[in-house]
Amino acid sequence: MRIIVILAFIGILASLASAGVYLMRDKGTTNRTVNALTVRIGLSIVLFLFVLLAHHMGWIQSTGF
């Protein structure tokens, strides 16, 4: 479970970094920044839904904080 979450976070950060690179390099002339940010949002939503499913299925337990 931890590996899946860590890989998702790495993917989110990589997408965010690539969006920053595209923003600096392209100066707004292409849609690559928007596409990279769209991928980041999609990965974030999938990760959130996966954590909800894992909690519902009992794969992870809440700590009560």
C-alpha positions in Angstrom: 0.0 0.0 0.0 2.8 2.4 0.9 4.6 1.8 -2.3 1.5 2.7 -4.4 1.0 5.9 -2.5 4.7 6.8 -2.7 4.7 6.2 -6.5 1.6 8.3 -6.9 3.2 11.2 -5.0 6.3 10.9 -7.2 4.1 11.0 -10.3 2.3 14.0 -9.0 5.6 15.8 -8.2 7.1 14.9 -11.6 4.1 16.2 -13.4 4.3 19.4 -11.4 8.0 19.8 -12.2 7.4 19.2 -15.9 4.7 21.8 -15.9 7.1 24.3 -14.4 9.8 23.4 -17.0 7.3 23.8 -19.8 6.1 27.1 -18.4 9.6 28.5 -18.3 10.7 27.1 -21.6 7.6 27.6 -23.8 6.6 31.1 -22.5 2.9 30.2 -22.9 3.0 29.4 -26.6 2.0 25.7 -26.3 -0.5 23.7 -24.2 2.1 21.5 -22.6 1.9 23.2 -19.3 -1.9 22.8 -19.2 -1.6 19.2 -20.1 1.0 18.5 -17.4 -1.2 20.2 -14.8 -4.2 18.2 -16.0 -2.3 15.0 -15.5 -1.3 16.2 -12.0 -4.9 16.9 -11.1 -6.0 13.5 -12.5 -3.3 11.7 -10.5 -4.3 13.6 -7.3 -8.0 12.6 -7.7 -7.1 9.0 -8.4 -4.9 8.9 -5.3 -7.6 10.4 -3.2 -10.2 7.9 -4.4 -7.7 5.0 -3.9 -7.1 6.1 -0.3 -10.9 6.2 0.3 -11.3 2.8 -1.3 -8.4 1.3 0.7 -10.0 2.7 3.9 -13.4 1.3 3.0 -12.0 -2.1 2.2 -10.0 -2.2 5.4 -6.6 -2.2 3.8 -5.6 0.9 5.9 -6.8 2.0 9.3 -7.4 5.5 10.5 -5.3 6.6 13.5 -8.1 8.6 15.2 -6.4 12.0 15.0 
